[in-house]
Amino acid sequence: MLTWLLITGSIYVTILFLLALRSRRMIRNQGDFLMAGSNIGLVLGFMTFAATLFSTFTLLGMPDFARTHGVGAWIFLAFSDAGMVFLIVWFGYRLRKRVSEKGFNGMSALLQDCYRSRWAGTIYFTGAFIFLIPYVAIQIRGVAIFLVEAFSTTIPFWAWCLLIVVVMLAYSEMGGLKAIIYADFMQGTLLMVVVWIIALTCLKNLGGWNEMFGRLEAEHPALLSTPGPKGLLNSQFLIASFLAILMIPVTQPQLSTRLVIMKNTRAMYRMAVAVGTFAMLVIFPTILIGLYGAIRYPDASVSEFLGRVLLHDHAGVVGSAAIIGLFAAAMSTSDSQLFALGNEFRGLLSRDPSGSLVSTRIAIVVFALGALIFSLFSSDELVLLARISFAGTAMMGPLVILGILSRSPQGAFMIIATGIGLSAFILSQTGIFPDNVGPLRMDLFLMISLTICAIGSYIRRR
Amino acid sequence: MKAKKDRRRKFTWHLIIGIAVVLVVITFTPLILSPGRIHPKFLSMPFTLWTGIIITLLLVVLTYAGSRMRDND
């Protein structure tokens, strides 16, 4: 296994840095570094969007989520992603139209311009920062925990975390967004191949498709329907998750940026369809892996289960590819998020798009260090933490959509409402506020309330 | 002629949105999320999984249809 890992790992890192060097040679101005020249075609666009969207939690979190909560995991993620790509057709067009009028120096700067208020951009950036840094951190942590568990070597947990952050920073600082996009292409392909090889091996180990579902019905029937054995996947949880995931391209800067940098609207539309297809193809095998785990390792801990199902139940080359796939999944999302946060920070500070890149580069390094420190102390529940991140950023959805849609500035009302919504959500997560408001989950209640506020503000101002 | 074509395109786009909304609403009703319901099965898959896959597929097809409608935007 270690030999295979060294071979595949060396090939992977070499390709990564060759791509970064190639991108570096193509950089002529700030636009090339920050926005990849805003000329991304269908294939690169779809792979970078997909790789950025599907992070470690797809390969590490989803199998465990399906093992614990059953087939409802499909509705939780794949169905929600399909809703999200549908929204891209509408929102992406509106966003690009607005950008063509006002230019794009990050979503924070765009919102400042739309609302004619610095607070709009500040609230957006604060929300993105609060919920994306922990998300980056849990990905780094997820992979590092897995590596420690898998190898039981003398390399400590923090060293794995540091290695991931250093590699990620090195190639993104070297080649900018284009390097990240090229790396995403490779990482997305790797993720898809690895996840299918593992799923097919799992099916083979169980004696086939029919055998697997037959055994599940006999041994764990609760996994074959919602809300699952623990009752988590009820309608309310799934609706709130759907709304949170729907808002990802609206509220998460790394994905909004990818809608803007597509070379034309038609390419963006096709990219949305391709991402929807990719989502189904990537999520389905993770559920198969989870169901396999429910039969083979029902009582194993998360790390034991992942170690067995991703590494030990396969040939050495597959296990090493899984590790590289995990590295790839973690880095393709984290680098994009950190880079986007750096760009947002720059947009927030300066309205001059031709200004120096030094502040952006420093901000990216600082955010990466923040994520590194957070990764050393955060929790291990990848999917649920990712969901909190999605729900947290979703609170800014009505603010963003209202700003993009309205022709005139919308005043301070929606900015204040979003600030209150974000605060209430954070307080509910820390246990200071209750989890429910009446019969509704707090996140669902806040999303509905903020949407009503945005509609009210739009009608009143129109 | 062009105005008529635009009206038809707009109508089709709104129809696609309507179908997508209906699909989303249906998914969260007991029609799909029925506690404990495994049957009828399709290719050995339990009810929630195969219906979920079909609805997801339909949403992606609607995304494609919608994107075709808006190609000239």
Interface residues (C-beta under 8 A of the other chain):
Chain A: V71 G72 W74 I75 A78 F79 A82 G83 V85 F86 I88 V89 W90 Y93 W209 N210 F213 G214 E217 P221 A222 L224 S225 T226 P227 N234 S235 L238 I239 F242 T265 R266 Y269 R270 A272 V273 G276 T277 M280 F284 I287
Chain B: I17 A20 V24 T27 F28 T29 I32 L33 S34 P35 G36 R37 I38 K41 L43 S44 M45 P46 F47 T48 L49 G52 I53 I55 T56 L57 L59 V60 L62 T63 Y64 G66 S67 R70 D71 D73
